[in-house]
């Protein structure tokens, strides 16, 4: 959904995404990210939070899940196809995650095969249930950064925007 919005000419952000990320080894967070266009920080925050609230209240749709499955399958196919020419730093990162986070290292072809097997089993209901576990204002952190000398909204303004969207 966010990638589709980013492709619109009037979008206030260049790119946006959301997903569960490991913040530290034992803590996961449902992160939302938007790279604002120049001078559009507040608009980008508003647009990002609007979609977050929509997903929290109404969930994702089956067509969004289908698009995500298609995109994920394509990414896994490409990853497996380009394994031989991949920058070694990616493998170093994977080895590090294997050691510290017990991430499996089964090779990209096996990862692709496993992904293609499991993707069809993921349901909209499961994803919407997961959204419910990570939604709401509890433990929410809003981080805004930008180049030196460029004005950014202060904490009060950020909280006003989030509150407006939430309502």
N, C-alpha and C positions, 0 to 999 in steps of 0.2 A: 504494500500500500504506500509506504513512504517513498520507495524508489519510483513508483508511478507518479506521485506528486512532484518529485524532484525533476522529472522530465518536462513538466509544464513550464512554459516560458515565464509565467507570472509567479512561479514558486519562489518563496523567500530564501530557500536554501539550495545549495548546489547538490548536496547529497544528504541522505538521512537513512537511519536504520535502527532497528531495535533487536535485542536478543539477549539471551542469558549468557553472561560472561563470568569468568572466575575473577573476582576482585583480588582475593588472596587465596591461598591453597584450600582453605576450609570454608570460604564464603563465596556464594554465587550472588549475582545481582542481575536484575532485568534492566539492562541499560538501554537508554534511548539516546541517539546522537543525531545532531544536525550540524552541518557546516553551512553557516549563514552566508548569504551573498553580502557584499560590501554594503554597509549601512542598514542591514535588515535583521539585526540581532533580535530585536523585540518581536518582529513579525515571524521570524524563524521559530522562536520559542513558542509563540502562540500557535503556529501551525503544527508544530511537533506535539505540543500538549493537547491540542484539539484531537489529533488522531489517537493519542494515548488514551484519552478519556472515552472516545468512541469505542475503541477496542475493549476497554475495561467494562463499559456499560452494555455494549451490544455484541461483543465478540468478533471473531473473524468469520469470513464467509467460506463456503465450500470452494467457490471459484478462486479465492485468494490462496487457499491451501493447494489447489491444483496447480496454480502458477508457481507457487513455492516449490512444490515437488518437481515440476519440470525444470526450474532453474537449478535446484540442488542436484538433480540427476545430470544435467549438462555440466555443472561445475565438477562433479566427481568423475565424469567421463574425461573431461579435459585434464584434470589432475593426474589421472592414471596414464593418459596418453603422453603427458609431458614429464613424467617422473625422471626419465633419463637425463633431461636437460635442466632440471630444477636446481636453483641456487642452493648450495650446500648449507647455507645458514638456516634454511627451512628445516632441514634434517637435524641440524644441531638443536634447534628449538624443540623439535619433536622428541629427541633423545632426552632433553632436559625435562620436558613434561612427563615422559615415561618414568624417569627417575623420581621426580618430586611429586607427581600427581597420579602415578599409576596409569597414565594414558597408554593404551595398547599401541604397539608398533607392529602392525600386521602387513604393512606395505599398501601402496595406493591401489593396486588392482583388487586386493582383498577388501579394502575400505570401500571401494566403488561397488563391488559385488554385495557387500553387506548393506550398504546404503540403499541400493536398488531393491534389495529384498525387503528391507524394513520400511521404506518410504510409504508404500501403499497401506501399511497397517496403522499409520498415524491418523487419528480422527480429529475432526473439528471440535468435538466435545472434549477430548483430552487437552487440546491446545487452549481452549477457553477456560478449562478448569485450571490449567497452569497459569494463565493470565490472572485469574482470581487470586492465586497465591502470591503474586508479585505486585498486585495493584494497590492503589490508595496512597495516601500521604504518609503513612507510617514509614519511617526510615528513608524517606525520599531525600535525595541530595541533588541539588541543581548546581552544576558547575559550568561557568561561562568563562572562556578565555579568548583572548584576541591579541593582536599586535600592540606593542607599546604605542601610546599616544592616541589610540582610537577609543572613543567613548563607549563604555559598556553600561548597561543598566545596573543600578545598585541593588542591594538585597531587597529593599522595600519595593522597588518597581518589579523585580522578578516575582516576588510573592504576590503582588497585585495581579500580574498577568496570569499566574498559575491559578489563583483564586477565581478570577473572572472566567477562565476557561472551565474550571471545575463546576461552576454554577451553570 
